[in-house]
Amino acid sequence: MSQTAEDRYADFYARQLSSPTLARIYRDVYGDDHPEELRPFGFVTRTDLARFAALLELRPGMSFVDLGCGRGGPGIALARAAGARLLGLDPLAVAVEGARELSVSLGLPGARFAVGGFTATGLEPESRDAVLSVDALWMVWNKRAAFAEVARVLRPGGRFVFSTWEPSYLDHGGLLAAAGFTVTAKEEAERWLERQLRVYELVRAQAAALEAELGPGASVLLEEARDTPATLPSSPRVIMAATKAG
Ligand SMILES: C[S@@+](CC[C@H](N)C(=O)[O-])C[C@H]1O[C@@H](n2cnc3c(N)ncnc32)[C@H](O)[C@@H]1O
């Protein structure tokens, strides 16, 4: 029976932490820039996290949402550093459960996590000060609807900061403007291409070990490692910041 993309990501999350090979690949490629303790699923670095913090300008008590939070690490780190209140949303229940556990082990038990997504936040209008999203927007088919939802839940003047990949046919800036945002920053993530390509190379080279350790969850990685490199140079990994009109 064929699996949906969601099933495959759920399988991955269920076994991610039991793969020493995957952990070693990220350590080898990123060295100290890999925030291993945050258990990310994607390509976020400590350098990216510092950039997100500078662009979000979170302050104590501010309320922010991490959309596509996965296991929650990046949002937890930023909330903890700033004393901000975090809600993480992800469509996958297994990821949300992992995020709850991680927030406790990283000393942020007040963080909240729930099943949800870019176009289904379930939040009150203008109820949040900021929105973060790390390496998740590329998975959202209807970006216009996603940006409209982010604009709806942000208070006027609220910040939206995200990382994603931008193929040449996609104009995130134009879509953000149409949703009522002013773009304040757009930059390529530091050294993203060489590192992402190297991760894929090592994943392909160690496919057998990854399959043994991750079980069915390996397929999502192996397919990405096989199919993505050709398109990557024309799809830069960008970090963007935008402000909702005040
Ligand atoms: C590459 S992972 C990044 C997870 C996390 N932000 C991190 O950096 O560790 C992408 C995440 O996007 C989530 N996702 C998929 N579709 C989504 C949607 N429509 N709205 C929000 N998140 C979504 C996936 O479940 C997955 O957890």
The ligand as an SDF file (V2000), in Angstrom:
LIG
                    3D

 27 29  0  0  0  0  0  0  0  0999 V2000
   11.6560   20.2690    7.4400 C   0  0  0  0  0  0  0  0  0  0  0  0
   10.4850   20.1640    8.7460 S   0  0  0  0  0  0  0  0  0  0  0  0
   10.9900   21.5160    9.7940 C   0  0  0  0  0  0  0  0  0  0  0  0
   10.5850   21.3120   11.2340 C   0  0  0  0  0  0  0  0  0  0  0  0
   11.1080   22.3470   12.2130 C   0  0  0  0  0  0  0  0  0  0  0  0
   10.6620   23.6740   11.8780 N   0  0  0  0  0  0  0  0  0  0  0  0
   12.6260   22.2980   12.3320 C   0  0  0  0  0  0  0  0  0  0  0  0
   13.3050   23.1880   11.7860 O   0  0  0  0  0  0  0  0  0  0  0  0
   13.1270   21.3630   12.9710 O   0  0  0  0  0  0  0  0  0  0  0  0
    9.0140   20.7880    7.9820 C   0  0  0  0  0  0  0  0  0  0  0  0
    7.7830   20.6830    8.8700 C   0  0  0  0  0  0  0  0  0  0  0  0
    6.6840   21.3070    8.1890 O   0  0  0  0  0  0  0  0  0  0  0  0
    5.5330   20.6130    8.5650 C   0  0  0  0  0  0  0  0  0  0  0  0
    4.4200   20.9500    7.6320 N   0  0  0  0  0  0  0  0  0  0  0  0
    4.0080   20.2960    6.5280 C   0  0  0  0  0  0  0  0  0  0  0  0
    2.9310   20.9100    5.9910 N   0  0  0  0  0  0  0  0  0  0  0  0
    2.6500   21.9690    6.7880 C   0  0  0  0  0  0  0  0  0  0  0  0
    1.6360   22.9760    6.8000 C   0  0  0  0  0  0  0  0  0  0  0  0
    0.6930   23.0220    5.8580 N   0  0  0  0  0  0  0  0  0  0  0  0
    1.6450   23.8910    7.7950 N   0  0  0  0  0  0  0  0  0  0  0  0
    2.6110   23.8580    8.7470 C   0  0  0  0  0  0  0  0  0  0  0  0
    3.5790   22.9290    8.7900 N   0  0  0  0  0  0  0  0  0  0  0  0
    3.6080   21.9980    7.8310 C   0  0  0  0  0  0  0  0  0  0  0  0
    5.9570   19.1620    8.5570 C   0  0  0  0  0  0  0  0  0  0  0  0
    5.0830   18.3370    9.2910 O   0  0  0  0  0  0  0  0  0  0  0  0
    7.3430   19.2730    9.1770 C   0  0  0  0  0  0  0  0  0  0  0  0
    7.2940   19.0790   10.5690 O   0  0  0  0  0  0  0  0  0  0  0  0
  1  2  1  0
  2  3  1  0
  2 10  1  0
  3  4  1  0
  4  5  1  0
  5  6  1  0
  5  7  1  0
  7  8  2  0
  7  9  1  0
 10 11  1  0
 11 12  1  0
 11 26  1  0
 12 13  1  0
 13 14  1  0
 13 24  1  0
 14 15  1  0
 14 23  1  0
 15 16  2  0
 16 17  1  0
 17 18  1  0
 17 23  2  0
 18 19  1  0
 18 20  2  0
 20 21  1  0
 21 22  2  0
 22 23  1  0
 24 25  1  0
 24 26  1  0
 26 27  1  0
M  CHG  2   2   1   9  -1
M  END
$$$$
